[in-house]
Every structure is written in structure tokens, then in C-alpha cells.
Amino acid sequence: MRLRLGLAILGMLALAALAAPLAQGWLGHDPNLPDLFARFEAPSWTHPLGTDALGRDALLRLLAGARVSLAVGLVTALVAAAIGTTIGLLAAWAGGLADAALMRLAETMLALPALPLLLVLAAADLPWLPGGDIGRIVLVLAIFGWMGVARLARAAALSTLALPYVRAARALGAGEARVLWRHVLPALVPPVAVATALAVAGAILAESTLSFLGLGIRPPLASWGNMLANAQEMVLEAPWQAVWPGLCIMAAVAGAGLVADGARR
């Protein structure tokens, strides 16, 4: 039930994000184009969720922000899962000094104060990185997101490598690549899938935090975080500007959490 509910929430948000170009054509507004004659308009047929301080349509920016925030969350989680799974599998397979070194690296990264380092790295300008602000945020968040997956993958790989049928396959002459591909990797899927779903929620929250602080997705590109930042000075005059992106962040995080909880069960 929780898995289905979480998938339904994330599916609706994804459909809304995909519908952004259709909504833009229907309403006839550009979400990034200011209209100073339409500043702070209340919700109406022309602007269903009102307009912001620059007269931009709030609904269109909310949908455009969904594309950015969901993309950052999903891509960051997948990149972190790929890095963590590779390192955890390598540590379990190699053992010895390599295992100890990789796990000490993961523990050192976990011990670092993540938020200050995120703020410093997010403020860096990386013109060589593809994807602009999105690529920069994905890279920064993935750097600090792989350690938990690596530890889970290592634990699952070690327990699988110790199973009798895996040891029998090795004794019968199965190569290391075949053992890892046919027996170990499938055993990593359940724990890594749960960790990845949780990482989606964490990445969306982290991106929203960085964008709220002005270090994430920068205007005119919309994200739920910078929409909240733009709305903080007009909460009393135009509360809808803060309510909708806040609800979207809450729904996305709750949906990812429900998916992770449902998959764990």
C-alpha cells in the first residue's frame, strides 16, 4: 500500500513536470519572462496560481521547477547509487587492504560536516561541467551521497559471497566476473533500491536548501527551492507563492519515503 501510494505521488509529480510545455502553450506565458505590469496578481483564470514579484506565472514556474527538482533528485540518487555500489562491491570482492582503505574513505566522508562543505562546493563555478547549474548540483550532492550505499552494498556482497552455492560455483571453476554478475549483483538490488529511493528524497531536500540559500539552481531557471526564496519576502502579501512550492517539496519527499518504506517491507 505504501509503495503504491508513494509511486502514485511521484508519478503525478512527474506527469505534472512533463506537462509543463503543454501548460505553457495553453496559458500563453513564458515562465522565465518578467511582466512588471502583472506583479503579485492573485490566482485567476489567466494566472491560476497568481504571479510572483516579477510578474511571472507561478503555475508555469512550479511545473518548470518540478522538472528541475525531480531531475536533480533522481539523477543524483542514481549517480550516488552507481558510485556506492561499485565501491562497496569492489571492497567486498578485493578484501584486505583495499577493503579497509575504501571503508575508511567512506567513514571519513561520513564524518565530515556535510552542510558547510556543500555550501562551499555549491558556490564554486564549474564551467567545464555539462548541464550548467543542474550538473553542478548533481556532482556536489553525489560526492556526499555514495557512502551509505557503499556500506550497504559491501555488507550484502560479503554475505552473498559467503553463501554455500556461491562458494560451490567458485569451486566448480566459475570466474570471478561470472560470480559477481550472476550471484552477487542481484543480491545487492533490494538494499540498494531502498537506499536510492531515500537518496531521491534527500537530494530534493538538499537541492531545495541550496537553491533557497542562493547557491543551487539560479534564476531565471526555476526550482522549488529558489521559488521559496523569492517568496519569503512576500509571504503576507502573496502567501500562495510560498505554499505551492513548499507543498510540492513535501509531496516529493513523502512520496520517495513511502516508496523506500514500501520496498523495504
N, C-alpha and C positions, 0 to 999 in steps of 0.2 A: 504493500500500500504506500509506504513512504517513498519507495523507489519510483513508483508510477507518478505520485504527486510531484516529486522533485523533477522528473523528466517532463511532466506537463508544464510546470512553471518555466523551466529553461526553454522548452520548446516554444511556448508562447512569446517569450522574450526574443528568441531567435527569429521567429516569424515576424515580429514587430520590427526587428532590425533589418530583415530582408525587404520589408515593405516600405522602407524609408524613401527610395526613389519614386515609388508609386504615390506615396503621400505628398511628396514634393510636387509632382506633376498635378495632382488633384487640387492642392491648395494654391499652387502657383507662386510659391515663395522660395527664396534661396535661404537655407538655414544659416549660411555664413555671411549673408549680405545685410548690412545695417540699414535700418529705415528709421531715421530720427524723428519722423512725424508719427510713428506708431509706438513710441516708447511707453512701457508699463501698461499696455492695454489689458483689460480684463478678458477672461475667456469669452469667445464669441464664435459665430459661425465662420468668420474669416480666419480667426486665430483660436482654435478650440481650447488651447491651454494658455492663451494670453501671449504676451511678448515680454522680452527682457529689457534691460536698460538701454540697449542699442536698437530696439525695435525688431529684433529677430524673433521668428516664430518659435515658441517654446516647444510645441509638439514635434516639429521637424528636428529641432536640435536634440530633443530627447531621443528620437529614433536614431539620429546620426550618432549620438553618444552611445546608444546601445551597441551599435556596430563596433565602435572603438573599444568600449569597456569589455564586452564579451570576447572580442578577438584577443585583446591583451590577456584576459584571464585564461582562455583556452590555450593559446599558443604558449604562454608562459608555463602553464601546467604540463603541457606535452614536452616542451624542451627540458624542463626540470626533471620530468619522469624519465626521459631518454638518458640524460646525463647520470641521474642517480641509479637507474637500472644497470647501465654499463659499468659504472664504478663498483656497485655492490656485487654484480656478477663476477667481475674481474677479481675483486678482493677474495670472494669465496673460492673461486677456482684456483687462484695462484697460491693463496695461503702464505704462511711465513712472514717474511719481512714486508712483502708487497701488501699483504692484508693489513698488517699493523700500521704501515705508513698511510694507506688510504683511509683507514678508520680514524687515525689520529688527525688527518686533514679534515675529515668530516666533523669530528668533535671540536676541533679548533674553530671551524667556521660557525658551528652552532654556539660556541661560547662568545663569539664576537657580538658587540652591541649592534643589532641589525639596523635599527631605525636611523641612528646617526650616520652609519656608513651608506645606507640607502639614500639619505638626503645628499650626501657628498657626491656619490656616484651619479645620482639622478640630475644633479646640477651640471655635470660635465657635458661638453659639446662634442658629439661624435659624428662629424660629417661623413666619415668613411663608411658608417654603418647603414645598410639599406633599411628602408621603412621609416626614416625620419624619427619623430618622437615615439611612435609605436615600437619601432625596433629598439630604440634606446631603452625604453621602459621594460620591454621583454627581456633584454640582455641583463639589465640590472637586477630584476626580480628573479630571473633564473639562476643567477650567480649565488643567490642566498636561498634558493628553494630546493636544491637537489639532495641535501644531506639526509633528511628524513627518509626519502625514498631509497637512498643508497643503503641505509641501515636495515630497512625492511627487506630490500632485495637480497642483501647479504645473508640475513638470517634465514629467509626462505630457501635460498640456494644451498646454504650449508646443510639444512635439514633434509633437503631433497637429495643432495649428493651422498648422504649417509644412508639412504634407504637401500634395502637389500636388492631390489630389482635394478637399481642404478649401478650398484657395485657388481651385480651379475653381468650387466651389459658391458661394463668395462672389462671384466674378466674374460668375456667371450670375444674381446677384440674390438669393440665399438670405439671409434675415435672420439677424442675429446670434443670436437666440434659437433658430432652427432649426439653425444650425450647432452651437451649444453642445449642444443637446438630442440631435440625431441623430448627430453625429460625435464630439464631444469627450467628453461624459459616458460613453458606452460604453467609450472607451479608458481611462477612469480606474478602471473596475471592478476589473481584476486587481490593480494595485498597492494600491488602497485596501482590497480584500478581505483581502489578506495582512497589511497593517498593522492592520486591525481585529481579525483573529484574534490577532495578537501583543498587541494592546491588551487583549483579554479576559484573557489570562494576566497581564499587568502590573497590571490593575485588581484582579484577585482577590488577587494578592500584596500590593498596596498596601492594600486593604481589610483583609486579614488582619493586616498590620503595624499599621495604625491601631487596629484593634479589640484587638489584643494589648496595645497601649500604653494602652488605655482611652479612646481618642479617636475610635473608629469607632462600630460598632454597639454600643449599650449594653444591658446586661441590663435586664429579663428576656429581651428578644429575643435569639435565638441566632444566632451566626455562627461559622464555623470559627475565626476569629481570637480571639474572646473565649472560646471553649471552650478553646483552648490557654492563654490567660491564666489561666483558672480552674484548669487542670490543672497549672500549673508548680510549685505548692507541694506536690503530692502525687504526683509522678512515681514515687517509690519505692514508695509505699503502693498506688497505683492507676494503674499505667502505661498501662492501656487508655484512660484519659481523655485522654491526650496523643497516643497512637498513631493513633487513628482520625481525628481532625480533621487531623492532620499528613499522613496518607496521602491524605485527600480533597483537601487543597490541592495536594499533589504531583501527584495524578492529574489534577486540573483544569488545572493549569499545563502539564503534559506533553501533555495532550490538545489544548489550544489551540495549543501549539507545534508539534505534529505536523500539525495542520490547516493552520497557516500554512506550514510547510515543504512539505507536500504540494501546497498551492495554488500555491506559488512554482514548483515543478517542472513 
